[in-house]
Amino acid sequence: MFHVHQVESLDHPDLAPYRTMRRPQDHHRQGIFVAEGEKVVRRLLQSDFGVVSLLIPAAWLDKLAPLLEPRPENIPVYIADKPTLETLTGFSFYQGVLGVGKIPRSADLGDVLERSPKPLLLVALDSLTNAENLGVVVRNCTALGVHGLLVSETCSSPYLRRSVRSSMGGIFSLPAVQTTSLVDTLRQLHAQGICCIAAHPRPESKPLWASDLTRDVCLVFGSEGYGISEPVLQACDETVAAPMTTVIDSLNVGSATAVFLYEVLRQRQGNEARS
C-alpha cells in the first residue's frame, strides 16, 4: 500500500533522512538507510526489507506503483520535481528516485550455515572502510553465489548510502552477519570444518588456483590500506594470492573479490562436470 504527498516544503519533518543524506552515520544510528536510483529502489521494494518512504518525481509514480501496492506497509510517497529534489539533496542525479529503508537485524550465522546449500561459500571482511569498495564486494558476492557476508567489528556498514548504491541493491538479498569478533567467528567456522582462506599476498601464499575451493570455504579480505590484520590472519587456515606481475603487487579489494569468487565458480563447475 502507499499514499501520495506532494512536497510543498523541504522542511517537512518526514523529509529529514533525505536532507541528511551526507550524514550516513546519523542514519545508521537511527536504523535507516537511503536507497538511491531507480534499480536500487525497485530492488528495495521487491525485498523483505522494511520501507519507510519514497521521494520521487511524479513521472515515476505509475512505474513504481505495481511494486508499492503489494507492500505490507502503508508507504508515504513524496512527489517533487527534479530541481526541487536536487535542491533537497545538494547534488544533481539522473533519475531523482530515492527511498528510505530499515536496516535489518544482523543475520544469524547458524541460520546462514544451516540454510545454505553445500559446498558453503562465505566472504568475510576485515576492517574495510571505503563504502564504495564495500558495495562492490557485496555486488560481486550476490552475482557469484556467496551464501553469506561476515562483516567485522572494525568494518564499515554495508547499509551506508554509497555502499547500497555501489552494491546495486545486492545487499537486499545477501545475508550479512555482523560479528563482534571476526577472529572468534573464523575459529567457530574452522571448528565446523569450514576452511578459512585469507586473500593475502605473502611470499608463502598459495597461488589462487592451487587452493581447493570446492570444499566449504570462507574467503577473507582485508582493508584497502593494510590488508588483513595479523590476528585475523592467524585465525585463517591458509593464505592464498592471485599471482600478478612485479609492477603491481595487489588489486583493489573489489577486483580481488571478483577474481577469487570467479575461481571458486570455475573450480566448482569443473567439479560438477567431472561428477
N, C-alpha and C positions, 0 to 999 in steps of 0.2 A: 504494500500500500504506500501511497505518497500523497502529499498535499503541497500545493504550489504557493509560493510567496514572491511577489515582485519586490525586488530590493529598492527601497526608496532612500535609505540612509545607510552609509557604510559603517555607522556607529552602532548598528543593531547588535545587542549582546551575543546573539547566536552566530554572528559572523566572526567572533573573536579568533577562532582557530585559523581562519583564512588570513586575518590581519597579522597574525603572529607566525606566519609560515617560516620566517627566518630564525625562529627560536625553537628548534625542534626538541631541545631538551625539556622545555616547558611542556610541550605536547606529551612527551614520554612520561613525565610525572603525572599528567592527567589521564594517562592510559589511552591516548588517541594518536592517530597519525593522519597525515594528509596524503591522499592519492591524487596524482597529477597526470592528466592526459586521458584521452578517450579510451584507449585499450586498457589502461590500468584501472580506470573507474568501472569499465564493463566487467573486468575480472573480479573486482571487489564485489559488485552486485551479484555476480554468479557464485560467489564463495559463501562459506558458512560464517564469515566474519560479521560482527555487528556493524551496521552502517548508521552514522549519526545524522548526516545531512549531505546534500549536494549543492554546488554553486555552479551554475551553467548558463550559457546564452540560451535564449528562447528556442533557437533552431534545433537544439539538442534534445528538447523535452520529448518530442514524439519518437525520436530514435531510441531513447533510453527507457521510455515508458514500459515496453514489454519485459524489461528486466526489473523495473521498480514494482510493478503490480504484484508479482508473486512473493515479494519480500514479507516476512512476518512483522517487521516494524512498520510504523506509520512515519515514513521518512519525510522531513521537510525538504523541499527542493526550492532553492532560492534562484530567481531568474534575474540576470543582469546582462547588459550589453558588454561587448568585449572591452571597449575603452574604460568602462567602469570597473570591470574585473582587473584590468591592468593597473588601474589606479589603486585598487584594493591590495593587489599582491605585490606591487612595486616593480614588476618586470613584464616584458612582453612575452606571450606564449601563443602558439599557433591555434590551438583548439579551444582554449578557455574552459576546459572541463575539469572540475575539481570535486573532490569528495572527502569527507572525514569518516574514518573507520575507527573501530575499537581494537586496541591491542589485545590479543587473546592471552590466556594463561599459557605459561610455558608448557610445551608438550612433555608428557611423562616418558622418560627413556624406556622404562619397562614396557609400556604400551607400544612404543615405536618398534622395539625389538620383537614383540610378540606378533604384531600385525603385519610386519614386513615379510615379503617372500624371500626365500633363500636363493642364492647367497646374498647376505646382507651387504649393503653399501652405505656407509655413513661418511660424512665430512665434518671435521672439527676445525674450528678457527681459534687461533691463539693470538689475542691482542691486536686484531685487525681494527684499525681506527678510521680508515677512509670510507665514508658512506657509499660513494660511487663504486669503489672496489668491492665492498661487501655485497652491493646489489648485483654486480656482475657475477660474483661467485654464486649467489642464490639463483640467478638465471641459468648459469651453467648446470647447477645441481638439478633443477627441475627439468632441463632439457635432456640430461644424460642419465636419468634414472636413479638419483640418490634418494634413499629412503628417509633420511633424517639429517638435520643440521645441528651440530653441537656448538653453541656459542659460549666462549669462555667468559669468565667473570671480568676480564680486562678488555673485552671486545665491544665495539660499538653495537648499537641495536640494529637489527635488520628492519626495524619499523621506522627509522628516520626517513623523512620525505625523500631525500635524494637516493637512499638505498631502495626504497619501494619503487621509485621511478626507474632506477637502473635495472632492477630485477624484472621490470615489465609486469609486475604483479605476481611474479613467481612465488613470492613469499606466502601468498594466499593458499597455495597448495603444497607447501613443503613444511612438514612438522619441524619446528625449531625448539630445541631443548636448551634452556638457559642453565648453565652449570654454575654451581657455587665454588667448585674446584675442578678445573679441567683435568688436573693430574689424577685426582681420585676417580673421576669418571672414566678415564682411559684405563686405569687399573681395574676398574669394575668390568669394562669390556674385555680386557685381557683374561680375566678370571672366567668369563663366559665363552672363551675360545675365539674371540674376535681379534684378528691381528691388527694392531695399531701401527700404521706406516707413516713416518714423518717425511714430508717433502722437504728435503734439506740437502744442499749441495756440499756435503762433507767429502773429503778425499776417499773415505772408505764406503761411501754410499753406493748401493747397487744401482746399475742402470735401470731405468724405469721398466723396460721390457723384460728384465731378468727377475723381477718380483712376481710371485704368484698372486694375481689379482682375481682369480676365480674362486677363492675362498671367501669367507666372511671377513670384510676389511673395514677399517675406519681410516680414511686418509686425513692427515693432519697438516694444516697450512699455517704459516706464521705471519707476523706483521710485515708491513711494507718495508720498514727500515732495518729491522733487527732479526727478522726471521722467527724461528721457533725458539722459545726460551729454554734454557738448559733443564729446568725441572720437567717441562713437558717432553723434551727430547728423551730424558731418562725414563719416562713412563711409556715410551713407544717401543715396539718390538724390533723395528728395523728402520733404517734411513734409506731413502731412495731419491735419485735425482734424474732429471731429464738431461742427458749429455748434450752439450752445445759447444760452439766454437769458443776459443780463448778470448775473443773480443768482448763478449758479454757473458757474465757468469751466472745470471739469474733472469727469470721472467717476472713480469708483473703478476701479482697473485691471481688476478682474473684469468690471464693467459695460462698460468701454470695449472689452475684447476681444470681448465678445458683440456689441456694436454693429458693430464693424469686420468681424468674421467673418460676421455676417449679411449685411452689404453685399456682401462677396465672393460669398457664396452667391447673393444676389439677382442680381448682375451676371452671374454665370456661368450661372445657369439661364436668364436672359433671353437670353443669347448663344446658348445651345443651342436655345432656342425659335425663334430667327431663322434658324438654320442650315438 
